[in-house]
Each structure stands twice: as structure tokens, then as C-alpha cells.
Amino acid sequence: MKVHLDKSLCVGHGRCYELAEAVFSDDERGHSVLLCETVPPEQQAAARKAERNCPEDAIRIEAD
């Protein structure tokens, strides 16, 4: 699976990097940063949870 982050929509709620810390991190302003575009199998559930919990819909998951 691949994850896409629309940085223009991110306002820094931080849910994604709290729920999927191996996939997302934060920048100096608290906005999300994508750590990996291709999500390892063991991180896929966390990435999907982060997608569901993003209030700005800035995260999109694409199945392989």
C-alpha cells in the first residue's frame, strides 16, 4: 500500500504521527511529514487508522 499526504491540507492536529509514528512525523511547525510512501505490512493498520482520524482528510491510502 502507498500513502499520500496533501501538505496543503494539514494544519497540524498531530493524530497521524501519534497513531502511526513509523509512517508520519512532524516538522518544526507541527505539521505532518511522510516518513515512507510505501507502507510496510506491519504498519498498514496504523496508517489506515491515521487516514480515518485525519480531520482535514489530508491522508489518502492507495492499495497496491
N, C-alpha and C positions, 0 to 999 in steps of 0.2 A: 504494500500500500504506500501511497505517496500522500504527503500532507502539504497543503499550500496555505500560506499566511498572507493576507492582504494587510500590509502595514498601514495603509492609509485609513483603515477602519479601526485599528487598535487604539484604544485610549488608556490602556494600562491597568485594567482590572486585576490582572495577575492570576486569574484562575487557571489558565493553561499551564503556566510554568509551575504552579503548585500541584496540579493534577498529573502532569507528565513532564517531570523535570529532566528526563533524558532526551526529550524531543524539543522542548522550549526552554528558553532562558529569558532574562530581561536585560534591557540596555540601561544606560545611565539615567533615563527618564522613567523607567519602569514599564516601558512598552515591550511587547513580546519580540523575541528573536528566535528564529528557527535554527535549531542545532543540527537537524538532519532532515533531508527531504524524503528519503526512503526510510520508512519506519521499520525497525526490526520486529519480528513476530512477537517477542516478549513485551514490546512497548505499544502494540496496536490497541489493546483495550484502553490503556491510559490516554492515547492520542484521540480515540473516539470519544472518550469522556470529556476531554478538553474541548473538542469540537462542539459537543452538545451543551457545554456550560459557558461558552463564549457569548456574552450578552450582545456583542456587536456583530456576531456572525463573520468574524474575520478569518476563521479557520475553515478550510474545506478539505475533506478526506476524499481521495480518489483510489478506488480499488485497482489492483494490478490486472 
